[in-house]
Amino acid sequence: MKLRYFIMIYAAMLPLLPISDTLAAGPGREEWHNWVYMFGHAGLLHYMLNGLGWLMMWKIATPVRTIAAWIMSALAMYVIPTEQPVLGWSAVIYWYLGMCMVHKDKTRRIKLILFTLTGFLLPNIAAWLHLTMLAAGWLSRKTELAWKRTI
C-alpha cells in the first residue's frame, strides 16, 4: 500500500474523535458497532499511539490484508465477551504484528506475546481482542506462505 493512502486511512479517523463513544462496541451496543468500533479512539493520545503502530506496518500492509483484518476484528467482537466498550485501530495493528511474528525468532515472538499479555494487567485494554488478533494474523501469514508454496 502506498504511504500516502496509508496516511489517508489514518487521517480519516481523526474527525471521528468527538463521536468515539457512539462508535464503541461492547455490551449493550447494537451489532453495527462491531463493524465500526476500530475507526474511533478514546482520545488524541490513543489515536496517536495507534497511528505510531500503524505507521510501523505500512510496508507490509495491503488493501486485501487490511480488509481481512477489519473483517476478522469485527467478527471477533461477536465471540469475545467484553465488559466495557472497545475502541481503536489496535486490533488491525495486532493482526499485522501477528503476521510479522512468523518471520521472527522464538525469543522475539515470546517477547511480543508477553507484551500482549501485559494488557490483561492494565485497565481499559482489550487484551483478549489483541491476543486473538495476534493469533489470527499469525495464522493468516502462515496460510499465505503455505498457499504460495503450492503455486
N, C-alpha and C positions, 0 to 999 in steps of 0.2 A: 504494500500500500504506500503510495507516495506520501511524504511527510506533510505536505500541505493539506491533503484530505484527512489525514490522521489528526492534525491540529484542528481542522474544521469540525470534526465529530466532537472533539473535546470542548471546543469553544461554544458549540451549540448548546451544551449543557449549562453554561453559566447563567443565561437568563432564567433558567428553571429554579435557581436557588430560592427565590422568595416563595415558591409553591411546593417546596420539597415535601412538606407534611402531607400534601394532597397526593403525592406520588408514592409514598411509602407503602410497602407491602407488609403483611403481617396479620395478626389476629384481628378479627372483626372487620377486615377490609374486603371490598369486592374483588372478584377474580381478575379484573383488568389491571389491578395494581401489580400483580405478579409479572406483568409484561412491560411495565414502565418504571418500576422502582429503581432500576440501575441508572436511570438518567437524572435522578435527583440526588442531592447531597445535603448532609446535615449542617453545613456551614462552609464558609470560604476555606478554612483550614482543611477540612475533609475533602473538598473539591481539589485543592492544590496538591494534597498528598496523593490522591488518586491520579491526578494529572502527571505527577512525577513518575509514578509506577507505569502509567500508560505510555509516557514518553520513552521509557526504557524498552518497551515492547515494539516500537514502530518498525523495526527491521524485519520482524517475523510475522507481523500482523498482515492478514489478507482480508478482503471483504468476506470471503466464504468462512474463514475461521472465526471472524468476529460475529457473523450472523449465527454460526453454530454455537458459539459461547453464549450469545444473548439468549438463544432458544433454550439451551441447557440451563442457564441460570434462572430463566422463567419457570421451566419445568421443575427445577429443584425446589422452588418455593411451594409446590403442591405436595412435596414429600417431606421436606424438612420442617418440623414444627418450630415456630418462633414465638417467643414470649413477648417480644417487643417489635416495633416497626423496623423494617430493614430498608436501607437506602444505599446507593452508591455503585460506582463502576468497578469496585474491587472484585466482584465476582468474576467479571470478564478478565481482569488482570490476573487473578489466580488461575484461571483457565490457561492463560499464556505461560504463567510460571510453571504449571504442570507440564506443559509441552516442553519447556526448557529443561526440566528435570531429567528427561530421557537422555540428554547429552552431557549430563554432569556426573562426576564421580560419586561414589557412595557417600563419602563424607559431606559433600555439598548437598546431596539430596536429604540426608539426615538433618543437617542444619536448617534447611528450608522447612522441613516437616516440623521440627521443634519450634521454629519461629512461628509457624502457623498455629501450633498447639498453644502457644502463649496467649492467643486470643481467647481461650477458654478461661483464663485467669483475669482477663480485663473486662470491665463493664462496657456495654454498648458495642460489642464486637460480634458480628455474625460468624462465629467460629465454625459452626457446623457447615454453613454455606461455603466458607472459604476452603475448608478441608475437602468438601465434596467437589468443588470446582477444581481444586488442585489435582485430585484423583481423576476427574473427568478429562482434564487437559492432558494428563499423563497418558491415559488410555487412548485419547484421541490421537496423540502423536505416535504412539505405538501402532495404532491402526493405520495411520498414514504411511509409516515406514513399511509395514507388512504389505500394504497394498502396492507400494512402489516396487517391492521385490518381486511381486507376482507379474508385473507388467513387462 
